[in-house]
Amino acid sequence: MGAYQLAQEDFSAGVARAAEQNVDADMYGQALIWEVLKMYAASGRSPADIRSEIQFTLDNYDGDDPILHVSRNWRGPARFPGPRYTFTANPIR
């Protein structure tokens, strides 16, 4: 199973659980974003790097095509020399 499919299945299950427990959808979405931010920070990514990740995703998001595949080869903080990112945005169908 790929990362997108796993995330999509977990997200759908979480949304359903939140609805069953009368949790506001916007509040649930904000909580999910917060958890992603914590995951990025825990992996050593700087606030500027996280902002760049979010901005790249927003800049390349197409609301008409819900499946945006973003491949980034993040090299981590000072562990690997060279460019930190390779960007590609390809819809997966």
CYANA upper distance limits for C-alpha pairs under 8 A (distance plus 0.5 A):
  1 MET  CA      5 GLN  CA      6.93
  1 MET  CA      6 LEU  CA      6.96
  2 GLY  CA      6 LEU  CA      6.67
  3 ALA  CA      7 ALA  CA      6.59
  4 TYR  CA      8 GLN  CA      6.48
  4 TYR  CA     69 HIS  CA      8.40
  5 GLN  CA      9 GLU  CA      6.62
  6 LEU  CA     10 ASP  CA      6.66
  7 ALA  CA     11 PHE  CA      6.37
  8 GLN  CA     12 SER  CA      6.61
  9 GLU  CA     13 ALA  CA      6.72
 10 ASP  CA     14 GLY  CA      6.57
 11 PHE  CA     15 VAL  CA      6.58
 12 SER  CA     16 ALA  CA      6.73
 13 ALA  CA     17 ARG  CA      6.72
 14 GLY  CA     18 ALA  CA      6.54
 15 VAL  CA     19 ALA  CA      6.64
 15 VAL  CA     25 ALA  CA      7.98
 15 VAL  CA     28 TYR  CA      8.17
 16 ALA  CA     20 GLU  CA      6.71
 17 ARG  CA     21 GLN  CA      6.82
 18 ALA  CA     22 ASN  CA      6.66
 18 ALA  CA     23 VAL  CA      5.48
 18 ALA  CA     24 ASP  CA      7.97
 18 ALA  CA     25 ALA  CA      7.88
 18 ALA  CA     28 TYR  CA      7.52
 19 ALA  CA     23 VAL  CA      6.25
 19 ALA  CA     24 ASP  CA      7.92
 19 ALA  CA     25 ALA  CA      7.93
 23 VAL  CA     27 MET  CA      7.65
 23 VAL  CA     28 TYR  CA      7.18
 24 ASP  CA     28 TYR  CA      6.72
 25 ALA  CA     29 GLY  CA      6.61
 26 ASP  CA     30 GLN  CA      6.66
 27 MET  CA     31 ALA  CA      6.72
 28 TYR  CA     32 LEU  CA      6.79
 29 GLY  CA     33 ILE  CA      6.79
 30 GLN  CA     34 TRP  CA      6.67
 31 ALA  CA     35 GLU  CA      6.79
 32 LEU  CA     36 VAL  CA      6.84
 33 ILE  CA     37 LEU  CA      6.73
 34 TRP  CA     38 LYS  CA      6.73
 35 GLU  CA     39 MET  CA      6.71
 36 VAL  CA     40 TYR  CA      6.75
 37 LEU  CA     41 ALA  CA      6.68
 37 LEU  CA     50 ILE  CA      7.88
 38 LYS  CA     42 ALA  CA      6.49
 39 MET  CA     43 SER  CA      6.86
 40 TYR  CA     44 GLY  CA      7.36
 40 TYR  CA     45 ARG  CA      6.21
 40 TYR  CA     50 ILE  CA      7.39
 41 ALA  CA     45 ARG  CA      5.51
 41 ALA  CA     46 SER  CA      7.04
 41 ALA  CA     47 PRO  CA      7.95
 41 ALA  CA     50 ILE  CA      8.25
 43 SER  CA     76 GLY  CA      8.49
 44 GLY  CA     76 GLY  CA      7.51
 44 GLY  CA     77 PRO  CA      6.85
 45 ARG  CA     49 ASP  CA      6.47
 45 ARG  CA     50 ILE  CA      6.93
 45 ARG  CA     76 GLY  CA      7.61
 45 ARG  CA     77 PRO  CA      7.29
 46 SER  CA     50 ILE  CA      6.70
 47 PRO  CA     51 ARG  CA      6.61
 48 ALA  CA     52 SER  CA      6.66
 49 ASP  CA     53 GLU  CA      6.77
 50 ILE  CA     54 ILE  CA      6.81
 51 ARG  CA     55 GLN  CA      6.51
 52 SER  CA     56 PHE  CA      6.46
 53 GLU  CA     57 THR  CA      6.76
 54 ILE  CA     58 LEU  CA      6.69
 55 GLN  CA     59 ASP  CA      6.48
 56 PHE  CA     60 ASN  CA      6.69
 57 THR  CA     61 TYR  CA      6.34
 57 THR  CA     70 VAL  CA      8.20
 60 ASN  CA     68 LEU  CA      8.37
 60 ASN  CA     89 ALA  CA      7.62
 61 TYR  CA     68 LEU  CA      7.10
 62 ASP  CA     66 PRO  CA      7.31
 62 ASP  CA     68 LEU  CA      7.94
 65 ASP  CA     91 PRO  CA      8.00
 67 ILE  CA     91 PRO  CA      6.46
 67 ILE  CA     92 ILE  CA      6.69
 67 ILE  CA     93 ARG  CA      8.13
 68 LEU  CA     89 ALA  CA      7.27
 68 LEU  CA     90 ASN  CA      6.97
 68 LEU  CA     91 PRO  CA      5.57
 68 LEU  CA     92 ILE  CA      7.33
 69 HIS  CA     88 THR  CA      8.42
 69 HIS  CA     89 ALA  CA      6.15
 69 HIS  CA     90 ASN  CA      5.85
 69 HIS  CA     91 PRO  CA      6.15
 69 HIS  CA     92 ILE  CA      6.86
 70 VAL  CA     87 PHE  CA      7.59
 70 VAL  CA     88 THR  CA      6.33
 70 VAL  CA     89 ALA  CA      5.39
 70 VAL  CA     90 ASN  CA      7.34
 71 SER  CA     86 THR  CA      7.83
 71 SER  CA     87 PHE  CA      6.58
 71 SER  CA     88 THR  CA      6.04
 71 SER  CA     89 ALA  CA      7.35
 72 ARG  CA     85 TYR  CA      6.16
 72 ARG  CA     86 THR  CA      5.82
 72 ARG  CA     87 PHE  CA      6.00
 72 ARG  CA     88 THR  CA      7.73
 73 ASN  CA     84 ARG  CA      7.46
 73 ASN  CA     85 TYR  CA      5.77
 73 ASN  CA     86 THR  CA      6.10
 73 ASN  CA     87 PHE  CA      8.33
 74 TRP  CA     84 ARG  CA      5.89
 74 TRP  CA     85 TYR  CA      5.91
 74 TRP  CA     86 THR  CA      8.29
 75 ARG  CA     79 ARG  CA      7.46
 75 ARG  CA     80 PHE  CA      6.23
 75 ARG  CA     81 PRO  CA      8.36
 75 ARG  CA     83 PRO  CA      8.23
 75 ARG  CA     84 ARG  CA      5.71
 75 ARG  CA     85 TYR  CA      7.77
 76 GLY  CA     80 PHE  CA      7.29
 76 GLY  CA     84 ARG  CA      7.81
